[in-house]
């Protein structure tokens, strides 16, 4: 049986045992889709990424415990930093993912990706149904920012709530979710709350993705990229390239920091950037 060697990283943090855990398999033996899915299911992390290098050409496949994804932020950031740590990549690289080529730059220990697609709006379930799926009422939602669907490769329903107290008591109601939100084009839920401060650029988030086999995720780069579209719509003249700092995973005891911003061409939002750090915490081997 082939042996799959992997590195373990905590992503969107520089502190071990915080952030979002990730397994990075660099140049594993040839694996088919079933074998990749088996490894991801066995490791049971939010995502496992399989990376192949051929000179400057890097390709990747990303798996949750139940599905393959065309794009995900924390695997992209973690894989780029792992390749850099291993001397297999410089400060600028392109990772070919299902969604297309994803550019990554590494500066001072931080990796920043630029999405292959601009954030785009998608349809969502009724706001009352969204609130019910989160164990909330319509009055718990942000009074000025209703739920919206956005995707920069993976669709999310972005839900702004009134404050962090509401965020803290948010709980996925699986029955309500299955009856409504799960049937929408954006079944995964990214719940955000404004933090105090004059800038309006500080947010706390939680992400629930039962359809991906993820009860809750401590840091979600693809959701942060989608949220750029949501937050850009509420920016009212603010500079989108200055971006937002999103903390996530606090309620799980795995605090994470995600830097998200818009890329503008004139007045048009043409891409999102997502940045963060990562720290290696271990390595392992699986027989497949």
N, C-alpha and C positions, 0 to 999 in steps of 0.2 A: 504494500500500500504506500502511495506517495506521502511524504511528510510535508506539511505546510507549516513553515516557520512564520511567526508573526511578532510584531512589536506592539506593546501596549502604551498608548499615550492618553493623557488627560488633556482635553482640548478646550480652548477658550478660558484658560487659566495658566498661571505659571507656578501654581501650588499643587504638589502631588495630592491626589485623592479629592480634588475638587473638579469643577468643570465636567465635561462629558467624556466618558471612557470611549476609546476607539482601538480596534485591532487593525494593524496595517500589515498586510502580507505583501512583501516586495519580491517580485519575480518568483512567484511560487511555481511548482510544476504545473503542466497543463491541466486545467480543471474545467469540467463542463458546468453548466448552470446549476444542475442538481448538486454537484459537489460543493460549489461555492455557497449555495443556499444551506447545505448541511453544516458547513463550517460556521456560518453566521448564526444558525439556529443553536448550535452547540455552545458557542461563545456567549450568546444571548445578551449582547450589547446592543445599544441603539443602532449602531451600524458597524459593519466590517467592510474594509476596502481592500480590493485586490489590485495591485499596481504592477504594470509591466513597463520596463524601461528598455528602450532601443536607441542608444545614443541620446540625442536631445528629445526624442519622441517618447512621451509618457502617456499610457492609456490606463484607464481605471474602470472597475466595476464595483458598485456599491450595493450592499445588501443589508436590510434589516432582518430580524428573525423570521419575517414572513414574506418579504417582497424584495425585488430588485428596484432600485431607484435610478432615475436618469441623472439626478444631481442631488447633492447634499453638501451643506456647508462645512460641518465639523469634520467629515472625512476628507474633504478637499484640503482644508487648512492643516489637519493633522498629517496627511500623507505628504504634503509639500514640505513641511518641517522635518518629517522623518527622512525623506530623500535628501534634504539639505544636511541633516545630521550625519547621514551615512556617506556623504561626499558624492552623491549621485545626482545632485542638482545644484545649480548656482542660485543667485538671488532672484532670477527671473525664469519662470518656466510656464509651460502650457500643459495642462492635463486634459486629455481627450476623454470626455465622459459621454453618457448617453444623450445628454442635452446638446452636446457640441463642445468646442474647445473652451476651456476655462483658464483664463490667464491668472497667474499668481505671482505676486512680488513679495520678497522677504527683505525686511529692513529692521535692523536692531532687534532681531529675535521675534518680530511680529510678521505673520503672513497675512496678506490681503488678497482676496480673490475679486475678480470682476466677472459678473454673471455673463453667460453666453447669450442670454435673452434679457430684454428690458422687462421690468415688472409690468404685468398686464392684468387688467381687471377680469374677474370671472364671476359667474352668478353664485349666490349663496342662498341658504334657507331663510325662511322668514325670521325676523329678529326675535319674536316671541319663542319660536322653536329653538333658536340658537341659545337663548338665555336658559330655557328649560333643560337643554342638553348639558349645560354647565352647572345645573343645580341652582340657578339664579332666577331672579325676576327681571322684567324689563326695566324696572326702576334701578337695578344695580348697574346697568350699562351706562357708559359715559353719555352725558346729556347732549353733547354736540357731535359725537362721532359714533355713528351707527355701525354695526357689523358690515364688513365689506370683504369680498373675495379678491385675492391677489395671488399671482404666481410669477416667479422668476425661474421657473423650471419645474417646481412642485407646487400645486395649488393649496392655499390655506384660507380658511375663514379667519380674518383678523378681527378680534373683538376687543374694543377698548372698554374697560370698566371704570367705575367712578374713582376708585382709589385702591391702595394696596391692601386695605382691610377686606374689601370685596374679593380682590385677587386671592388672598390667603384662604378664603373659605370656598373658593371655586372647587367643585368636585364633578367629575364627569358622571352623568347619568346614562349608563349604557343603553337602557331601554329607550329613553327619549332620543338619544343620539341615533340609534339604529333606525328609528321610525322616521326621522326627518333629515338631520344633517348628513348622515351617512349616505343618503341618496342624492345629495347635492354634488355639483362639480368640485366643491372644495370641502371634503369631509373632515380634514384635520383642522384642529382649532388652536390658534395662537392668541392667547389672552394677554393683553397688555394694560398696564396702569401707569399713569403719570406719577413721577416722583417730585417732591417739592424742589423748588428752585426757579429762578427767574428765566432760565434759558428755554424751557420747554423741550430740552434735548435729552432728558434723563427719563428712562422708562424701565419698569420691571415687567418681566414676562413669565408666562408658563405655557407649555405646549403639550397638548393631548392628542395622541394619534392612535386610537384603538384599531383603526383599519390597517395600520402598519405593524401591529403587534407591540406598540409602545404605549404603555399606560400613561407615562409622563416622561418628558425628555428634559435633562438638565441644561442643555444648550442646543439651539437649533439654527444653524446658519441659513438654511434655505428659507425658513420662516422669517428670519430677520431681513433677508433680501426681499421677500414678499412684502414685509411691513414697510419697507422703504416707499413702495407705491402708496400704501395707506397713509403714512405720515406725510409724504410729499403733498398729498391732496389736502392736508390740513395745515400746511406750512405757511400759507398766506404771505408769500414774499420772502420768507427766510431763505438763506442760502442752503440749498439741498446738499451741496458738496461738503458742508461743514458737518453734516451727519448727526447721528444720535448714538448715545451709549446705552445699550440695553443690558441689564443684569437679568440673569435667569438662573434657575436651579436653587434659589435661596430656600424655598419651602422644602426641598429635597435634601438639604444639607450639603449641596454641591454647587456653591456659588460660581457663576460664570460671568465673564464680561465679553460682550460682542459689540464691535464698532461697525455701524452700518451707515452708508451714505449713498447719495444719488450721483450718477454721472450724467452731466448735462451736455447737450449739443444745442446751443442757442437756448431756447426755452423748453426743449424737449428732454424728457427723462429717457435716456437710451440704455442705461444699465444701472445695476446696483453694485456697490462694493461691500464686502463683509470681511472684517479683520479680527485677528485675535492671536493669542499665544498658545503654546502647548508644551507639555513636559512629559518626558518619557518616564514610565513607572515600572516597566517590566518587559518580559519577552516570553514566548512559549512555542510549543510545537503540537500539532495535531496530526494523527494518522487518518487519512481519508480513504 
